[in-house]
């Protein structure tokens, strides 16, 4: 993150070496990366640990699988410059088919 300088970071809480809570806290505790918005993601087969979420200082969270409009809304909230981008509204995102289990 320090060398790449991303606009936003999405981190899954189920990582192998460090969990997403630890990654978020590390980013938010470093002067060079503390202002990068972090969204913590988790899978719907588990629960978000609210205590760890608050402690990790992430800016937001989203449950997987997530709706692209929900993710877009969270990103736009954390990156307000996107709302006034000259290409905003010019891109059409196709509707993806619903996935039905067993088909």
N, CA, C and O atoms as CSV, one atom per row, in Angstrom:
chain,resi,resn,atom,element,x,y,z
A,1,UNK,N,N,0.827,-1.196,0.000
A,1,UNK,CA,C,0.000,0.000,0.000
A,1,UNK,C,C,0.875,1.264,0.000
A,1,UNK,O,O,0.511,2.274,-0.603
A,2,UNK,N,N,2.009,1.200,0.669
A,2,UNK,CA,C,2.875,2.381,0.732
A,2,UNK,C,C,3.468,2.713,-0.635
A,2,UNK,O,O,3.551,3.886,-0.998
A,3,UNK,N,N,3.875,1.718,-1.387
A,3,UNK,CA,C,4.504,1.998,-2.678
A,3,UNK,C,C,3.463,2.203,-3.777
A,3,UNK,O,O,3.717,2.928,-4.739
A,4,UNK,N,N,2.300,1.577,-3.647
A,4,UNK,CA,C,1.267,1.681,-4.676
A,4,UNK,C,C,0.377,2.899,-4.478
A,4,UNK,O,O,-0.098,3.474,-5.458
A,5,UNK,N,N,0.139,3.307,-3.238
A,5,UNK,CA,C,-0.706,4.437,-2.878
A,5,UNK,C,C,-2.112,4.319,-3.481
A,5,UNK,O,O,-2.511,5.153,-4.294
A,6,UNK,N,N,-2.859,3.284,-3.083
A,6,UNK,CA,C,-4.203,3.089,-3.641
A,6,UNK,C,C,-5.192,4.128,-3.123
A,6,UNK,O,O,-4.967,4.742,-2.080
A,7,UNK,N,N,-6.279,4.319,-3.850
A,7,UNK,CA,C,-7.338,5.225,-3.417
A,7,UNK,C,C,-8.196,4.600,-2.323
A,7,UNK,O,O,-8.722,5.301,-1.459
A,8,UNK,N,N,-8.334,3.271,-2.366
A,8,UNK,CA,C,-9.163,2.548,-1.409
A,8,UNK,C,C,-8.638,1.116,-1.315
A,8,UNK,O,O,-8.032,0.606,-2.257
A,9,UNK,N,N,-8.875,0.477,-0.177
A,9,UNK,CA,C,-8.433,-0.905,0.021
A,9,UNK,C,C,-9.613,-1.728,0.500
A,9,UNK,O,O,-10.294,-1.352,1.454
A,10,UNK,N,N,-9.858,-2.855,-0.164
A,10,UNK,CA,C,-10.843,-3.831,0.281
A,10,UNK,C,C,-10.065,-5.012,0.815
A,10,UNK,O,O,-9.195,-5.543,0.124
A,11,UNK,N,N,-10.360,-5.430,2.028
A,11,UNK,CA,C,-9.613,-6.516,2.651
A,11,UNK,C,C,-10.586,-7.525,3.256
A,11,UNK,O,O,-11.512,-7.160,3.981
A,12,UNK,N,N,-10.360,-8.794,2.946
A,12,UNK,CA,C,-11.183,-9.872,3.471
A,12,UNK,C,C,-10.699,-10.234,4.864
A,12,UNK,O,O,-9.494,-10.262,5.113
A,13,UNK,N,N,-11.624,-10.512,5.775
A,13,UNK,CA,C,-11.182,-10.858,7.130
A,13,UNK,C,C,-10.572,-12.253,7.190
A,13,UNK,O,O,-9.867,-12.572,8.147
A,14,UNK,N,N,-10.829,-13.091,6.186
A,14,UNK,CA,C,-10.268,-14.444,6.175
A,14,UNK,C,C,-9.034,-14.507,5.279
A,14,UNK,O,O,-9.087,-15.024,4.163
A,15,UNK,N,N,-7.942,-13.982,5.777
A,15,UNK,CA,C,-6.665,-14.071,5.075
A,15,UNK,C,C,-5.801,-15.096,5.805
A,15,UNK,O,O,-6.100,-15.461,6.942
A,16,UNK,N,N,-4.737,-15.560,5.162
A,16,UNK,CA,C,-3.958,-16.641,5.763
A,16,UNK,C,C,-2.906,-16.190,6.768
A,16,UNK,O,O,-2.835,-16.751,7.861
A,17,UNK,N,N,-2.093,-15.205,6.438
A,17,UNK,CA,C,-1.017,-14.804,7.350
A,17,UNK,C,C,-1.487,-13.822,8.412
A,17,UNK,O,O,-1.128,-13.954,9.582
A,18,UNK,N,N,-2.277,-12.851,8.019
A,18,UNK,CA,C,-2.903,-11.891,8.930
A,18,UNK,C,C,-4.361,-11.815,8.526
A,18,UNK,O,O,-4.683,-11.902,7.341
A,19,UNK,N,N,-5.248,-11.655,9.501
A,19,UNK,CA,C,-6.642,-11.495,9.099
A,19,UNK,C,C,-6.900,-10.045,8.694
A,19,UNK,O,O,-6.076,-9.165,8.943
A,20,UNK,N,N,-8.034,-9.811,8.078
A,20,UNK,CA,C,-8.357,-8.485,7.578
A,20,UNK,C,C,-8.435,-7.422,8.648
A,20,UNK,O,O,-8.118,-6.259,8.399
A,21,UNK,N,N,-8.859,-7.817,9.851
A,21,UNK,CA,C,-8.883,-6.865,10.959
A,21,UNK,C,C,-7.466,-6.371,11.260
A,21,UNK,O,O,-7.241,-5.178,11.461
A,22,UNK,N,N,-6.519,-7.309,11.287
A,22,UNK,CA,C,-5.114,-6.951,11.565
A,22,UNK,C,C,-4.544,-6.071,10.455
A,22,UNK,O,O,-3.834,-5.102,10.726
A,23,UNK,N,N,-4.856,-6.412,9.212
A,23,UNK,CA,C,-4.360,-5.611,8.087
A,23,UNK,C,C,-4.912,-4.193,8.173
A,23,UNK,O,O,-4.173,-3.222,8.013
A,24,UNK,N,N,-6.209,-4.079,8.426
A,24,UNK,CA,C,-6.825,-2.756,8.526
A,24,UNK,C,C,-6.202,-1.938,9.654
A,24,UNK,O,O,-5.870,-0.768,9.466
A,25,UNK,N,N,-6.043,-2.553,10.826
A,25,UNK,CA,C,-5.453,-1.831,11.954
A,25,UNK,C,C,-4.022,-1.399,11.646
A,25,UNK,O,O,-3.610,-0.298,12.013
A,26,UNK,N,N,-3.270,-2.259,10.979
A,26,UNK,CA,C,-1.895,-1.904,10.607
A,26,UNK,C,C,-1.885,-0.708,9.652
A,26,UNK,O,O,-1.077,0.207,9.807
A,27,UNK,N,N,-2.778,-0.721,8.672
A,27,UNK,CA,C,-2.862,0.396,7.728
A,27,UNK,C,C,-3.281,1.684,8.438
A,27,UNK,O,O,-2.714,2.748,8.188
A,28,UNK,N,N,-4.263,1.587,9.312
A,28,UNK,CA,C,-4.789,2.773,9.993
A,28,UNK,C,C,-3.844,3.291,11.079
A,28,UNK,O,O,-3.986,4.428,11.531
A,29,UNK,N,N,-2.889,2.471,11.496
A,29,UNK,CA,C,-1.926,2.886,12.527
A,29,UNK,C,C,-0.661,3.482,11.941
A,29,UNK,O,O,0.193,3.968,12.683
A,30,UNK,N,N,-0.525,3.455,10.633
A,30,UNK,CA,C,0.665,3.962,9.953
A,30,UNK,C,C,0.366,5.337,9.371
A,30,UNK,O,O,-0.614,5.506,8.646
A,31,UNK,N,N,1.201,6.316,9.683
A,31,UNK,CA,C,0.977,7.685,9.192
A,31,UNK,C,C,0.891,7.763,7.672
A,31,UNK,O,O,0.181,8.615,7.138
A,32,UNK,N,N,1.599,6.891,6.976
A,32,UNK,CA,C,1.618,6.942,5.515
A,32,UNK,C,C,0.339,6.366,4.885
A,32,UNK,O,O,-0.007,6.730,3.761
A,33,UNK,N,N,-0.355,5.485,5.585
A,33,UNK,CA,C,-1.529,4.824,4.999
A,33,UNK,C,C,-2.828,5.063,5.779
A,33,UNK,O,O,-3.878,4.562,5.376
A,34,UNK,N,N,-2.780,5.802,6.864
A,34,UNK,CA,C,-3.958,5.935,7.726
A,34,UNK,C,C,-5.146,6.630,7.061
A,34,UNK,O,O,-6.283,6.450,7.497
A,35,UNK,N,N,-4.906,7.406,6.032
A,35,UNK,CA,C,-5.998,8.127,5.371
A,35,UNK,C,C,-6.589,7.379,4.183
A,35,UNK,O,O,-7.524,7.872,3.553
A,36,UNK,N,N,-6.064,6.202,3.866
A,36,UNK,CA,C,-6.624,5.395,2.786
A,36,UNK,C,C,-7.868,4.698,3.331
A,36,UNK,O,O,-7.778,3.976,4.324
A,37,UNK,N,N,-9.020,4.898,2.706
A,37,UNK,CA,C,-10.225,4.218,3.179
A,37,UNK,C,C,-10.078,2.699,3.062
A,37,UNK,O,O,-9.534,2.187,2.084
A,38,UNK,N,N,-10.573,1.993,4.078
A,38,UNK,CA,C,-10.525,0.530,4.112
A,38,UNK,C,C,-11.945,-0.002,4.283
A,38,UNK,O,O,-12.683,0.431,5.168
A,39,UNK,N,N,-12.310,-0.945,3.424
A,39,UNK,CA,C,-13.574,-1.662,3.546
A,39,UNK,C,C,-13.242,-3.106,3.887
A,39,UNK,O,O,-12.510,-3.771,3.153
A,40,UNK,N,N,-13.778,-3.589,4.997
A,40,UNK,CA,C,-13.570,-4.961,5.427
A,40,UNK,C,C,-14.691,-5.824,4.841
A,40,UNK,O,O,-15.868,-5.470,4.923
A,41,UNK,N,N,-14.312,-6.951,4.255
A,41,UNK,CA,C,-15.286,-7.865,3.656
A,41,UNK,C,C,-15.324,-9.171,4.445
A,41,UNK,O,O,-14.312,-9.612,4.989
A,42,UNK,N,N,-16.493,-9.774,4.499
A,42,UNK,CA,C,-16.613,-11.084,5.124
A,42,UNK,C,C,-17.673,-11.884,4.377
A,42,UNK,O,O,-18.540,-11.312,3.717
A,43,UNK,N,N,-17.599,-13.202,4.482
A,43,UNK,CA,C,-18.526,-14.096,3.792
A,43,UNK,C,C,-19.778,-14.311,4.622
A,43,UNK,O,O,-19.742,-14.273,5.852
A,44,UNK,N,N,-20.882,-14.537,3.932
A,44,UNK,CA,C,-22.166,-14.650,4.625
A,44,UNK,C,C,-22.312,-15.922,5.461
A,44,UNK,O,O,-23.304,-16.069,6.176
A,45,UNK,N,N,-21.351,-16.842,5.389
A,45,UNK,CA,C,-21.432,-18.031,6.227
A,45,UNK,C,C,-20.884,-17.774,7.626
A,45,UNK,O,O,-20.867,-18.678,8.462
A,46,UNK,N,N,-20.442,-16.566,7.880
A,46,UNK,CA,C,-19.906,-16.203,9.188
A,46,UNK,C,C,-20.475,-14.855,9.595
A,46,UNK,O,O,-21.217,-14.234,8.833
A,47,UNK,N,N,-20.136,-14.405,10.780
A,47,UNK,CA,C,-20.598,-13.112,11.265
A,47,UNK,C,C,-19.421,-12.153,11.382
A,47,UNK,O,O,-18.307,-12.556,11.716
A,48,UNK,N,N,-19.678,-10.896,11.106
A,48,UNK,CA,C,-18.671,-9.866,11.338
A,48,UNK,C,C,-18.540,-9.687,12.845
A,48,UNK,O,O,-19.540,-9.522,13.545
A,49,UNK,N,N,-17.312,-9.719,13.343
A,49,UNK,CA,C,-17.061,-9.490,14.766
A,49,UNK,C,C,-17.050,-7.979,14.991
A,49,UNK,O,O,-16.076,-7.301,14.663
A,50,UNK,N,N,-18.127,-7.465,15.547
A,50,UNK,CA,C,-18.286,-6.023,15.700
A,50,UNK,C,C,-17.189,-5.413,16.561
A,50,UNK,O,O,-16.724,-4.310,16.272
A,51,UNK,N,N,-16.771,-6.102,17.602
A,51,UNK,CA,C,-15.708,-5.594,18.473
A,51,UNK,C,C,-14.406,-5.439,17.691
A,51,UNK,O,O,-13.747,-4.403,17.773
A,52,UNK,N,N,-14.037,-6.476,16.928
A,52,UNK,CA,C,-12.811,-6.401,16.128
A,52,UNK,C,C,-12.955,-5.380,15.001
A,52,UNK,O,O,-11.996,-4.683,14.669
A,53,UNK,N,N,-14.150,-5.288,14.411
A,53,UNK,CA,C,-14.369,-4.314,13.340
A,53,UNK,C,C,-14.138,-2.892,13.855
A,53,UNK,O,O,-13.451,-2.099,13.212
A,54,UNK,N,N,-14.704,-2.580,14.999
A,54,UNK,CA,C,-14.522,-1.233,15.555
A,54,UNK,C,C,-13.064,-0.984,15.931
A,54,UNK,O,O,-12.551,0.119,15.740
A,55,UNK,N,N,-12.404,-1.993,16.458
A,55,UNK,CA,C,-11.005,-1.850,16.872
A,55,UNK,C,C,-10.063,-1.697,15.682
A,55,UNK,O,O,-9.011,-1.069,15.809
A,56,UNK,N,N,-10.418,-2.256,14.533
A,56,UNK,CA,C,-9.505,-2.225,13.380
A,56,UNK,C,C,-9.560,-0.909,12.615
A,56,UNK,O,O,-8.760,-0.685,11.707
A,57,UNK,N,N,-10.496,-0.039,12.977
A,57,UNK,CA,C,-10.605,1.317,12.433
A,57,UNK,C,C,-10.924,1.364,10.936
A,57,UNK,O,O,-10.664,2.371,10.278
A,58,UNK,N,N,-11.486,0.275,10.398
A,58,UNK,CA,C,-11.895,0.287,8.989
A,58,UNK,C,C,-13.000,1.321,8.807
A,58,UNK,O,O,-13.729,1.639,9.746
A,59,UNK,N,N,-13.112,1.835,7.598
A,59,UNK,CA,C,-14.106,2.862,7.312
A,59,UNK,C,C,-15.501,2.293,7.084
A,59,UNK,O,O,-16.499,2.972,7.326
A,60,UNK,N,N,-15.572,1.049,6.621
A,60,UNK,CA,C,-16.870,0.453,6.326
A,60,UNK,C,C,-16.683,-1.057,6.217
A,60,UNK,O,O,-15.567,-1.568,6.301
A,61,UNK,N,N,-17.801,-1.759,6.027
A,61,UNK,CA,C,-17.756,-3.202,5.851
A,61,UNK,C,C,-18.807,-3.601,4.829
A,61,UNK,O,O,-19.767,-2.871,4.585
A,62,UNK,N,N,-18.608,-4.776,4.231
A,62,UNK,CA,C,-19.581,-5.289,3.270
A,62,UNK,C,C,-19.548,-6.808,3.316
A,62,UNK,O,O,-18.486,-7.426,3.383
A,63,UNK,N,N,-20.737,-7.391,3.279
A,63,UNK,CA,C,-20.869,-8.847,3.332
A,63,UNK,C,C,-20.856,-9.421,1.920
A,63,UNK,O,O,-21.500,-8.890,1.015
A,64,UNK,N,N,-20.110,-10.516,1.744
A,64,UNK,CA,C,-20.059,-11.203,0.450
A,64,UNK,C,C,-21.085,-12.329,0.441
A,64,UNK,O,O,-21.299,-12.933,1.492
A,65,UNK,N,N,-21.715,-12.641,-0.647
A,65,UNK,CA,C,-21.610,-11.908,-1.908
A,65,UNK,C,C,-22.353,-10.579,-1.788
A,65,UNK,O,O,-23.397,-10.494,-1.141
A,66,UNK,N,N,-21.811,-9.565,-2.409
A,66,UNK,CA,C,-22.409,-8.242,-2.314
A,66,UNK,C,C,-22.924,-7.804,-3.674
A,66,UNK,O,O,-22.464,-8.260,-4.722
A,67,UNK,N,N,-23.875,-6.924,-3.618
A,67,UNK,CA,C,-24.451,-6.325,-4.813
A,67,UNK,C,C,-23.512,-5.233,-5.308
A,67,UNK,O,O,-23.006,-4.443,-4.511
A,68,UNK,N,N,-23.280,-5.181,-6.596
A,68,UNK,CA,C,-22.336,-4.193,-7.140
A,68,UNK,C,C,-22.777,-2.766,-6.840
A,68,UNK,O,O,-21.935,-1.891,-6.640
A,69,UNK,N,N,-24.093,-2.515,-6.804
A,69,UNK,CA,C,-24.566,-1.168,-6.474
A,69,UNK,C,C,-24.246,-0.814,-5.024
A,69,UNK,O,O,-23.911,0.332,-4.724
A,70,UNK,N,N,-24.347,-1.799,-4.118
A,70,UNK,CA,C,-23.991,-1.553,-2.717
A,70,UNK,C,C,-22.511,-1.201,-2.595
A,70,UNK,O,O,-22.146,-0.256,-1.897
A,71,UNK,N,N,-21.664,-1.969,-3.280
A,71,UNK,CA,C,-20.228,-1.687,-3.238
A,71,UNK,C,C,-19.937,-0.324,-3.851
A,71,UNK,O,O,-19.164,0.457,-3.295
A,72,UNK,N,N,-20.548,-0.038,-4.987
A,72,UNK,CA,C,-20.334,1.258,-5.641
A,72,UNK,C,C,-20.742,2.397,-4.709
A,72,UNK,O,O,-20.047,3.410,-4.634
A,73,UNK,N,N,-21.854,2.244,-4.000
A,73,UNK,CA,C,-22.306,3.279,-3.066
A,73,UNK,C,C,-21.322,3.503,-1.928
A,73,UNK,O,O,-21.068,4.641,-1.535
A,74,UNK,N,N,-20.773,2.425,-1.403
A,74,UNK,CA,C,-19.790,2.545,-0.319
A,74,UNK,C,C,-18.513,3.225,-0.808
A,74,UNK,O,O,-17.950,4.077,-0.121
A,75,UNK,N,N,-18.065,2.841,-2.001
A,75,UNK,CA,C,-16.854,3.438,-2.566
A,75,UNK,C,C,-17.080,4.922,-2.835
A,75,UNK,O,O,-16.219,5.744,-2.521
A,76,UNK,N,N,-18.226,5.273,-3.410
A,76,UNK,CA,C,-18.510,6.685,-3.692
A,76,UNK,C,C,-18.626,7.500,-2.410
A,76,UNK,O,O,-18.255,8.674,-2.389
A,77,UNK,N,N,-19.138,6.889,-1.335
A,77,UNK,CA,C,-19.232,7.589,-0.053
A,77,UNK,C,C,-17.835,7.894,0.493
A,77,UNK,O,O,-17.597,8.965,1.053
A,78,UNK,N,N,-16.912,6.938,0.321
A,78,UNK,CA,C,-15.557,7.105,0.858
A,78,UNK,C,C,-14.647,7.894,-0.068
A,78,UNK,O,O,-13.649,8.463,0.374
A,79,UNK,N,N,-14.986,7.932,-1.351
A,79,UNK,CA,C,-14.198,8.678,-2.339
A,79,UNK,C,C,-15.110,9.669,-3.042
A,79,UNK,O,O,-15.508,9.432,-4.182
A,80,UNK,N,N,-15.449,10.774,-2.389
A,80,UNK,CA,C,-16.425,11.715,-2.956
A,80,UNK,C,C,-16.027,12.297,-4.305
A,80,UNK,O,O,-16.899,12.758,-5.043
A,81,UNK,N,N,-14.742,12.295,-4.657
A,81,UNK,CA,C,-14.329,12.819,-5.959
A,81,UNK,C,C,-14.898,12.005,-7.111
A,81,UNK,O,O,-15.000,12.509,-8.230
A,82,UNK,N,N,-15.271,10.758,-6.857
A,82,UNK,CA,C,-15.848,9.925,-7.914
A,82,UNK,C,C,-17.202,10.455,-8.366
A,82,UNK,O,O,-17.588,10.270,-9.520
A,83,UNK,N,N,-17.921,11.109,-7.469
A,83,UNK,CA,C,-19.258,11.607,-7.810
A,83,UNK,C,C,-19.212,12.671,-8.895
A,83,UNK,O,O,-20.168,12.820,-9.656
A,84,UNK,N,N,-18.116,13.409,-8.976
A,84,UNK,CA,C,-18.028,14.483,-9.967
A,84,UNK,C,C,-17.119,14.120,-11.135
A,84,UNK,O,O,-16.763,14.986,-11.934
A,85,UNK,N,N,-16.743,12.856,-11.240
A,85,UNK,CA,C,-15.861,12.428,-12.323
A,85,UNK,C,C,-16.554,12.651,-13.665
A,85,UNK,O,O,-17.745,12.366,-13.793
A,86,UNK,N,N,-15.823,13.162,-14.679
A,86,UNK,CA,C,-16.463,13.458,-15.967
A,86,UNK,C,C,-17.087,12.240,-16.651
A,86,UNK,O,O,-17.986,12.408,-17.475
A,87,UNK,N,N,-16.649,11.040,-16.342
A,87,UNK,CA,C,-17.221,9.843,-16.957
A,87,UNK,C,C,-18.402,9.282,-16.178
A,87,UNK,O,O,-19.048,8.333,-16.621
A,88,UNK,N,N,-18.684,9.865,-15.022
A,88,UNK,CA,C,-19.795,9.384,-14.197
A,88,UNK,C,C,-21.084,9.466,-15.005
A,88,UNK,O,O,-21.405,10.513,-15.567
A,89,UNK,N,N,-21.802,8.392,-15.062
A,89,UNK,CA,C,-23.063,8.365,-15.795
A,89,UNK,C,C,-22.929,7.948,-17.243
A,89,UNK,O,O,-23.933,7.665,-17.897
A,90,UNK,N,N,-21.709,7.902,-17.760
A,90,UNK,CA,C,-21.514,7.517,-19.151
A,90,UNK,C,C,-21.312,6.014,-19.315
A,90,UNK,O,O,-21.471,5.474,-20.409
A,91,UNK,N,N,-20.966,5.353,-18.232
A,91,UNK,CA,C,-20.745,3.916,-18.304
A,91,UNK,C,C,-22.031,3.182,-17.961
A,91,UNK,O,O,-22.712,3.526,-16.995
A,92,UNK,N,N,-22.354,2.188,-18.742
A,92,UNK,CA,C,-23.510,1.344,-18.467
A,92,UNK,C,C,-23.011,0.006,-17.966
A,92,UNK,O,O,-22.184,-0.637,-18.612
A,93,UNK,N,N,-23.508,-0.411,-16.830
A,93,UNK,CA,C,-23.130,-1.689,-16.261
A,93,UNK,C,C,-24.252,-2.674,-16.551
A,93,UNK,O,O,-25.382,-2.465,-16.110
A,94,UNK,N,N,-23.964,-3.735,-17.278
A,94,UNK,CA,C,-25.028,-4.679,-17.626
A,94,UNK,C,C,-25.543,-5.399,-16.394
A,94,UNK,O,O,-24.799,-5.648,-15.446
A,95,UNK,N,N,-26.819,-5.729,-16.420
A,95,UNK,CA,C,-27.403,-6.508,-15.329
A,95,UNK,C,C,-26.927,-7.936,-15.482
A,95,UNK,O,O,-27.071,-8.541,-16.544
A,96,UNK,N,N,-26.362,-8.469,-14.420
A,96,UNK,CA,C,-25.901,-9.849,-14.436
A,96,UNK,C,C,-27.049,-10.756,-14.037
A,96,UNK,O,O,-27.891,-10.378,-13.223
A,97,UNK,N,N,-27.086,-11.941,-14.603
A,97,UNK,CA,C,-28.187,-12.845,-14.243
A,97,UNK,C,C,-28.069,-13.299,-12.796
A,97,UNK,O,O,-26.971,-13.445,-12.257
A,98,UNK,N,N,-29.228,-13.518,-12.181
A,98,UNK,CA,C,-29.241,-14.041,-10.822
A,98,UNK,C,C,-28.728,-15.476,-10.847
A,98,UNK,O,O,-29.030,-16.235,-11.768
A,99,UNK,N,N,-27.964,-15.838,-9.847
A,99,UNK,CA,C,-27.456,-17.207,-9.753
A,99,UNK,C,C,-28.444,-18.009,-8.907
A,99,UNK,O,O,-28.748,-17.652,-7.768
A,100,UNK,N,N,-28.929,-19.081,-9.483
A,100,UNK,CA,C,-29.856,-19.955,-8.791
A,100,UNK,C,C,-29.137,-21.246,-8.467
A,100,UNK,O,O,-28.637,-21.926,-9.363
A,101,UNK,N,N,-29.081,-21.588,-7.186
A,101,UNK,CA,C,-28.392,-22.806,-6.784
A,101,UNK,C,C,-29.087,-24.019,-7.370
A,101,UNK,O,O,-30.316,-24.066,-7.433
A,102,UNK,N,N,-28.315,-24.990,-7.795
A,102,UNK,CA,C,-28.855,-26.232,-8.313
A,102,UNK,C,C,-29.043,-26.251,-9.815
A,102,UNK,O,O,-29.428,-27.278,-10.373
A,103,UNK,N,N,-28.785,-25.155,-10.472
A,103,UNK,CA,C,-28.925,-25.118,-11.938
A,103,UNK,C,C,-27.615,-25.391,-12.610
A,103,UNK,O,O,-27.542,-25.401,-13.839
